[in-house]
Amino acid sequence: MQAARRVAQIQPFEVMEVMARAHALEAAGRRVVHMEIGEPDFTAPEPVVEAAAKALRDGLTAYTPALGIEALREAIARFHRDCLGASPAAECIAVTAGASGALLLALALYVDPGDEILVPDPGYPGYRHFVRAFEGVARALPVRAATQFQPDCDMLEAAWGARTRGLLLGSPSNPTGTLIARAELQRIAEFVAARGGVLIVDETYQGLVYGRTPASAVGLPGEVVVIGSFSKYFCMTGWRLGWAILPRQRLREL
């Protein structure tokens, strides 16, 4: 038996192979400085560890509601308000198995076979793999220093085609670390909305760019999905916890 044809179209996520090699060297006694993957130097905050241990001792290990524990969704909404200056409704937040899980769910909602999603290049390699998993086409959108390695409406105008379904970007960007200003995000959202597309913004690295006011995509017009994660800002990579903020009308479909 052979694997599904789509598997052949998905390239390996080679950073994981590099990390495995680095760990093998460490196991053999070599000293390794890890720069291959986005891993914070700190462990999870002590209050989180204590609360998790208490929850386990108290037997809180059963199924949760499909969109996540209500108190956690409310806490995520408060984090956006207090730290990012955004005001999502808690009922529009879905807790997921990491930001990767959120991205997969979002793309499952919007991508049919042959649909095209614009993806900035350079950008996070996982984006194009996720699109291909649903038999979509991840079309590279070359970005340049003049626009802080982020897309703008001129680029979108030139690239948007008949099969284009939407735009997936990161702000702050992995790997460039650049942010899109709120005004430019607004223009991009309006551009995508005018064409009936979806804008998916990965905000995994929000809060880790210093000296600038955070610019969240929460509340922008049109079909907008915002992806968040506990991995980087809260130093909880191995916990595999993330979230998606979705249009209210998509919650039942999700």
C-alpha positions in Angstrom: 0.0 0.0 0.0 1.2 3.5 -0.8 0.7 6.7 1.1 -1.7 9.3 -0.3 -0.4 11.2 -3.3 -0.5 14.5 -1.4 2.3 13.2 0.8 4.8 13.3 -2.1 4.0 17.0 -2.5 4.9 17.9 1.1 8.6 18.4 1.6 10.3 17.4 4.9 10.4 20.0 7.7 14.2 19.8 7.8 14.7 21.9 10.9 13.4 18.9 12.9 16.0 16.7 11.3 18.7 19.2 12.3 17.3 19.3 15.8 17.4 15.5 16.0 21.0 15.5 14.9 21.9 18.1 17.5 20.3 16.1 20.2 22.2 13.0 19.1 25.4 15.0 19.4 24.4 16.1 22.9 23.7 12.5 23.9 27.2 11.6 22.7 28.7 14.2 25.0 29.1 17.1 22.7 28.2 20.7 23.8 25.6 22.2 21.4 24.3 25.7 21.1 20.8 25.4 19.8 19.9 28.0 17.1 17.9 25.7 14.9 14.4 26.0 16.4 12.4 28.7 18.3 12.9 27.4 21.8 12.8 29.9 24.7 15.7 29.7 27.2 13.1 29.7 30.1 10.8 27.0 31.3 7.1 27.4 31.8 6.1 30.0 34.5 5.9 28.5 38.0 2.2 29.4 38.5 1.4 27.5 35.3 3.3 24.4 36.5 1.7 24.6 39.9 -1.8 25.0 38.4 -1.3 22.1 36.0 0.0 19.8 38.8 -3.0 20.7 41.0 -5.4 20.0 38.1 -3.9 16.6 37.6 -4.1 15.8 41.3 -7.7 17.0 41.4 -8.6 14.6 38.5 -9.3 17.3 35.9 -8.3 15.0 33.1 -11.7 14.5 31.3 -12.8 15.7 27.9 -13.2 19.5 27.6 -15.7 21.4 25.5 -14.9 21.2 21.8 -13.7 24.8 21.7 -11.8 24.6 24.9 -12.3 25.3 28.6 -14.4 28.5 29.0 -12.2 30.0 31.7 -9.2 29.5 29.4 -10.9 31.1 26.5 -11.8 34.1 28.7 -8.2 34.3 29.9 -6.9 34.4 26.3 -9.3 37.2 25.5 -8.0 39.1 28.5 -4.4 38.6 27.4 -5.2 40.1 24.0 -6.9 43.1 25.7 -4.3 43.7 28.4 -1.1 43.0 26.4 -1.9 43.4 22.7 -4.6 46.1 22.8 -7.1 43.9 21.0 -10.6 42.9 22.1 -11.6 39.5 20.9 -14.8 37.9 22.1 -14.0 34.9 24.3 -16.8 32.9 22.5 -14.9 33.4 19.2 -11.7 31.7 20.5 -11.0 28.0 19.9 -8.2 26.4 22.0 -6.1 24.0 19.9 -3.2 21.6 20.0 -0.6 24.3 19.4 -0.5 27.0 16.7 0.1 24.3 14.2 -3.2 22.7 15.1 -4.9 26.0 14.8 -3.4 26.6 11.3 -4.5 23.1 10.2 -8.0 23.7 11.4 -8.2 27.1 9.7 -6.9 25.8 6.4 -9.3 22.9 6.6 -12.1 25.4 6.9 -11.2 27.4 3.8 -9.0 25.4 1.4 -10.4 23.1 -1.3 -8.2 21.0 -3.7 -6.6 23.4 -6.2 -7.3 26.5 -4.1 -4.3 28.9 -3.9 -3.1 30.5 -0.7 -0.5 33.3 -0.9 2.4 32.8 1.5 5.2 35.4 2.0 8.7 34.2 1.0 10.8 34.2 3.1 8.4 32.8 5.6 7.8 29.9 8.0 8.2 26.7 5.9 5.3 25.0 7.7 2.8 27.3 6.0 3.2 25.7 2.6 3.2 22.2 4.0 -0.1 22.9 5.8 -1.7 24.2 2.6 -0.5 21.2 0.6 -2.0 18.9 3.2 -5.4 20.0 2.0 -4.4 19.7 -1.7 -4.1 23.5 -2.0 -1.4 25.4 -3.7 0.9 27.5 -1.6 2.0 30.3 -3.9 5.2 32.1 -2.8 4.9 35.8 -2.5 8.4 37.3 -2.7 8.8 40.0 -0.1 11.7 42.5 0.2 13.5 44.7 2.6 11.7 47.8 1.3 8.5 46.5 2.9 10.1 45.0 6.0 9.9 41.5 4.4 6.1 41.7 4.6 3.5 41.8 1.9 1.7 45.0 0.8 -1.4 45.6 -1.3 0.7 46.2 -4.5 2.2 42.7 -4.2 -1.2 41.2 -3.5 -2.7 43.0 -6.5 0.0 41.5 -8.8 -0.3 38.0 -7.4 -4.0 37.6 -6.7 -5.6 35.2 -9.3 -8.8 33.4 -10.1 -7.9 30.5 -7.8 -6.6 32.6 -5.0 -8.5 31.9 -1.8 -6.6 33.9 0.7 -3.3 35.1 2.3 -1.5 33.4 5.2 1.2 35.5 6.9 3.1 35.9 10.2 3.4 39.1 12.1 5.8 39.2 13.8 7.4 37.1 11.0 9.3 33.9 11.3 12.2 34.1 10.3 12.6 37.9 9.7 11.1 39.1 13.0 9.3 42.0 11.3 5.9 43.4 12.1 3.2 44.7 9.9 1.9 48.1 11.1 -1.8 48.2 12.1 -2.6 50.6 9.2 -1.1 48.3 6.6 -2.8 45.3 8.2 -6.1 47.2 7.8 -5.4 47.8 4.1 -4.4 44.2 3.5 -7.6 43.0 5.3 -9.8 45.3 3.2 -8.0 44.1 0.0 -8.6 40.5 0.8 -12.2 41.1 2.0 -13.0 42.9 -1.3 -12.1 39.8 -3.2 -14.0 37.4 -1.0 -10.9 35.8 0.5 -9.6 34.9 3.9 -6.8 36.5 5.8 -5.0 34.2 8.3 -2.5 36.0 10.5 -0.1 33.9 12.6 0.7 35.9 15.8 2.7 33.2 17.5 5.6 35.7 18.2 3.4 38.6 19.5 4.9 40.2 22.5 8.5 39.4 21.6 9.2 42.4 19.5 10.5 45.3 21.7 10.2 49.0 21.3 7.1 48.9 19.1 3.4 48.7 20.0 1.9 45.3 19.1 -0.4 45.3 16.1 -2.9 42.5 16.2 -5.2 41.5 13.4 -8.1 41.0 15.8 -11.1 43.1 14.8 -10.0 43.7 11.2 -12.8 43.7 8.5 -13.7 40.6 6.5 -13.0 36.9 7.0 -10.0 37.1 9.3 -8.5 34.3 11.4 -5.8 35.1 14.1 -3.5 32.4 15.3 -1.9 32.5 18.8 0.3 30.2 20.9 1.5 29.6 24.4 4.8 28.3 23.1 7.0 31.4 22.7 5.6 34.2 24.8 4.8 31.9 27.7 7.8 29.6 27.2 5.5 26.5 26.9 6.7 24.9 23.7 6.2 21.3 24.8 2.7 21.9 26.2 1.3 22.1 22.6 -1.3 24.8 23.4 -2.5 27.4 21.0 -5.7 29.1 19.9 -7.5 30.5 16.9 -9.8 33.6 16.9 -12.4 33.1 14.2 -15.3 34.8 12.6 -18.4 34.0 14.8 -20.1 32.3 11.8 -17.3 29.7 11.5 -17.3 28.4 15.0 -19.9 25.7 14.4 -18.1 24.6 11.2 -14.9 24.3 13.1 
